[in-house]
Amino acid sequence: MKTEANFPYKFYLEESELPTAWYNVRADMKNKPAPLLNPDTTGNK
């Protein structure tokens, strides 16, 4: 099993490998996660 340190930072895909459709998993979740926060607007500096 790969650890987080072994995963590449970027993935380079050919144009033919790019996704043509996306699925919004969050829309179908029963227990939705907390909303995404912008670190610039949270007031934590």
A tleap script that builds the chain and sets N, CA, C and O, in Angstrom:
source leaprc.protein.ff14SB
mol = sequence {
  NMET LYS THR GLU ALA ASN PHE PRO TYR LYS
  PHE TYR LEU GLU GLU SER GLU LEU PRO THR
  ALA TRP TYR ASN VAL ARG ALA ASP MET LYS
  ASN LYS PRO ALA PRO LEU LEU ASN PRO ASP
  THR THR GLY ASN CLYS
}
set mol.1.N position { 0.841 -1.181 0.000 }
set mol.1.CA position { 0.000 0.000 0.000 }
set mol.1.C position { 0.881 1.238 0.000 }
set mol.1.O position { 1.872 1.307 0.727 }
set mol.2.N position { 0.517 2.205 -0.813 }
set mol.2.CA position { 1.306 3.428 -0.890 }
set mol.2.C position { 0.956 4.351 0.271 }
set mol.2.O position { -0.197 4.442 0.691 }
set mol.3.N position { 1.962 5.021 0.768 }
set mol.3.CA position { 1.707 6.023 1.790 }
set mol.3.C position { 1.507 7.360 1.094 }
set mol.3.O position { 1.786 7.497 -0.097 }
set mol.4.N position { 1.028 8.331 1.832 }
set mol.4.CA position { 0.766 9.645 1.257 }
set mol.4.C position { 2.028 10.259 0.652 }
set mol.4.O position { 1.949 10.978 -0.344 }
set mol.5.N position { 3.171 9.985 1.236 }
set mol.5.CA position { 4.426 10.546 0.747 }
set mol.5.C position { 4.818 9.966 -0.611 }
set mol.5.O position { 5.596 10.584 -1.338 }
set mol.6.N position { 4.297 8.793 -0.966 }
set mol.6.CA position { 4.653 8.155 -2.227 }
set mol.6.C position { 3.762 8.559 -3.398 }
set mol.6.O position { 4.068 8.212 -4.539 }
set mol.7.N position { 2.677 9.278 -3.153 }
set mol.7.CA position { 1.786 9.668 -4.232 }
set mol.7.C position { 2.370 10.862 -4.976 }
set mol.7.O position { 2.906 11.783 -4.360 }
set mol.8.N position { 2.266 10.843 -6.305 }
set mol.8.CA position { 2.789 11.984 -7.065 }
set mol.8.C position { 1.970 13.242 -6.794 }
set mol.8.O position { 0.776 13.169 -6.503 }
set mol.9.N position { 2.626 14.393 -6.893 }
set mol.9.CA position { 1.970 15.677 -6.650 }
set mol.9.C position { 1.085 16.054 -7.830 }
set mol.9.O position { 0.013 16.631 -7.645 }
set mol.10.N position { 1.529 15.732 -9.040 }
set mol.10.CA position { 0.779 16.068 -10.247 }
set mol.10.C position { 0.631 14.831 -11.117 }
set mol.10.O position { 1.474 13.934 -11.113 }
set mol.11.N position { -0.453 14.811 -11.852 }
set mol.11.CA position { -0.681 13.765 -12.842 }
set mol.11.C position { -0.746 14.436 -14.204 }
set mol.11.O position { -1.504 15.389 -14.385 }
set mol.12.N position { 0.014 13.969 -15.138 }
set mol.12.CA position { 0.001 14.512 -16.488 }
set mol.12.C position { -0.757 13.547 -17.384 }
set mol.12.O position { -0.394 12.376 -17.501 }
set mol.13.N position { -1.816 14.049 -18.018 }
set mol.13.CA position { -2.658 13.215 -18.863 }
set mol.13.C position { -2.609 13.706 -20.301 }
set mol.13.O position { -2.500 14.902 -20.569 }
set mol.14.N position { -2.693 12.763 -21.205 }
set mol.14.CA position { -2.851 13.107 -22.617 }
set mol.14.C position { -4.273 13.632 -22.808 }
set mol.14.O position { -5.144 13.379 -21.976 }
set mol.15.N position { -4.509 14.355 -23.891 }
set mol.15.CA position { -5.838 14.902 -24.133 }
set mol.15.C position { -6.890 13.799 -24.181 }
set mol.15.O position { -8.015 13.995 -23.720 }
set mol.16.N position { -6.539 12.656 -24.728 }
set mol.16.CA position { -7.489 11.541 -24.815 }
set mol.16.C position { -7.794 10.927 -23.448 }
set mol.16.O position { -8.790 10.217 -23.305 }
set mol.17.N position { -6.956 11.186 -22.442 }
set mol.17.CA position { -7.149 10.638 -21.099 }
set mol.17.C position { -7.933 11.575 -20.182 }
set mol.17.O position { -8.308 11.182 -19.077 }
set mol.18.N position { -8.186 12.804 -20.622 }
set mol.18.CA position { -8.910 13.765 -19.793 }
set mol.18.C position { -10.361 13.328 -19.628 }
set mol.18.O position { -10.953 12.804 -20.571 }
set mol.19.N position { -10.944 13.533 -18.450 }
set mol.19.CA position { -12.344 13.158 -18.245 }
set mol.19.C position { -13.264 13.989 -19.132 }
set mol.19.O position { -13.005 15.166 -19.385 }
set mol.20.N position { -14.324 13.371 -19.594 }
set mol.20.CA position { -15.316 14.086 -20.399 }
set mol.20.C position { -16.596 14.316 -19.609 }
set mol.20.O position { -17.472 15.053 -20.062 }
set mol.21.N position { -16.721 13.700 -18.435 }
set mol.21.CA position { -17.897 13.871 -17.588 }
set mol.21.C position { -17.463 13.777 -16.129 }
set mol.21.O position { -16.452 13.149 -15.812 }
set mol.22.N position { -18.233 14.404 -15.247 }
set mol.22.CA position { -17.933 14.400 -13.818 }
set mol.22.C position { -19.187 13.993 -13.072 }
set mol.22.O position { -20.300 14.155 -13.573 }
set mol.23.N position { -19.003 13.465 -11.874 }
set mol.23.CA position { -20.121 13.072 -11.024 }
set mol.23.C position { -19.967 13.770 -9.683 }
set mol.23.O position { -18.916 13.674 -9.049 }
set mol.24.N position { -21.004 14.470 -9.248 }
set mol.24.CA position { -20.986 15.191 -7.986 }
set mol.24.C position { -21.427 14.239 -6.868 }
set mol.24.O position { -22.621 14.087 -6.609 }
set mol.25.N position { -20.469 13.610 -6.222 }
set mol.25.CA position { -20.752 12.650 -5.157 }
set mol.25.C position { -21.425 13.344 -3.981 }
set mol.25.O position { -22.324 12.775 -3.363 }
set mol.26.N position { -21.011 14.540 -3.671 }
set mol.26.CA position { -21.534 15.260 -2.501 }
set mol.26.C position { -23.048 15.454 -2.578 }
set mol.26.O position { -23.722 15.435 -1.548 }
set mol.27.N position { -23.583 15.638 -3.768 }
set mol.27.CA position { -25.025 15.847 -3.928 }
set mol.27.C position { -25.828 14.635 -3.469 }
set mol.27.O position { -26.968 14.784 -3.027 }
set mol.28.N position { -25.258 13.448 -3.567 }
set mol.28.CA position { -25.967 12.224 -3.187 }
set mol.28.C position { -25.638 11.722 -1.786 }
set mol.28.O position { -26.159 10.685 -1.378 }
set mol.29.N position { -24.798 12.418 -1.044 }
set mol.29.CA position { -24.417 11.970 0.300 }
set mol.29.C position { -25.535 12.259 1.294 }
set mol.29.O position { -26.128 13.338 1.272 }
set mol.30.N position { -25.822 11.292 2.167 }
set mol.30.CA position { -26.818 11.518 3.220 }
set mol.30.C position { -26.279 12.505 4.253 }
set mol.30.O position { -26.960 13.465 4.613 }
set mol.31.N position { -25.066 12.270 4.725 }
set mol.31.CA position { -24.431 13.147 5.707 }
set mol.31.C position { -23.359 13.957 4.991 }
set mol.31.O position { -22.246 13.480 4.770 }
set mol.32.N position { -23.706 15.166 4.637 }
set mol.32.CA position { -22.790 16.000 3.870 }
set mol.32.C position { -21.670 16.537 4.761 }
set mol.32.O position { -21.911 16.859 5.925 }
set mol.33.N position { -20.454 16.637 4.231 }
set mol.33.CA position { -19.350 17.200 5.008 }
set mol.33.C position { -19.540 18.699 5.203 }
set mol.33.O position { -20.368 19.327 4.543 }
set mol.34.N position { -18.772 19.251 6.104 }
set mol.34.CA position { -18.833 20.695 6.347 }
set mol.34.C position { -18.476 21.438 5.062 }
set mol.34.O position { -17.725 20.919 4.236 }
set mol.35.N position { -19.006 22.645 4.887 }
set mol.35.CA position { -18.686 23.399 3.676 }
set mol.35.C position { -17.197 23.711 3.591 }
set mol.35.O position { -16.509 23.827 4.605 }
set mol.36.N position { -16.722 23.843 2.371 }
set mol.36.CA position { -15.324 24.197 2.156 }
set mol.36.C position { -15.101 25.638 2.600 }
set mol.36.O position { -15.940 26.506 2.359 }
set mol.37.N position { -13.983 25.884 3.241 }
set mol.37.CA position { -13.682 27.218 3.745 }
set mol.37.C position { -12.482 27.795 3.021 }
set mol.37.O position { -11.522 27.087 2.718 }
set mol.38.N position { -12.549 29.075 2.752 }
set mol.38.CA position { -11.429 29.791 2.166 }
set mol.38.C position { -10.535 30.242 3.315 }
set mol.38.O position { -11.000 30.979 4.184 }
set mol.39.N position { -9.276 29.829 3.352 }
set mol.39.CA position { -8.408 30.201 4.472 }
set mol.39.C position { -8.207 31.708 4.608 }
set mol.39.O position { -7.882 32.193 5.692 }
set mol.40.N position { -8.397 32.447 3.525 }
set mol.40.CA position { -8.243 33.901 3.596 }
set mol.40.C position { -9.407 34.570 4.318 }
set mol.40.O position { -9.262 35.696 4.793 }
set mol.41.N position { -10.548 33.913 4.412 }
set mol.41.CA position { -11.721 34.538 5.011 }
set mol.41.C position { -12.096 33.964 6.373 }
set mol.41.O position { -13.103 34.376 6.948 }
set mol.42.N position { -11.316 33.024 6.904 }
set mol.42.CA position { -11.671 32.408 8.182 }
set mol.42.C position { -11.225 33.228 9.380 }
set mol.42.O position { -11.695 32.990 10.493 }
set mol.43.N position { -10.339 34.179 9.184 }
set mol.43.CA position { -9.867 35.004 10.287 }
set mol.43.C position { -8.748 34.378 11.081 }
set mol.43.O position { -8.280 34.981 12.046 }
set mol.44.N position { -8.301 33.192 10.716 }
set mol.44.CA position { -7.190 32.536 11.414 }
set mol.44.C position { -5.883 32.913 10.744 }
set mol.44.O position { -5.575 32.436 9.651 }
set mol.45.N position { -5.132 33.751 11.385 }
set mol.45.CA position { -3.839 34.162 10.811 }
set mol.45.C position { -2.744 33.907 11.790 }
set mol.45.O position { -1.580 34.183 11.500 }
savepdb mol mol.pdb
quit
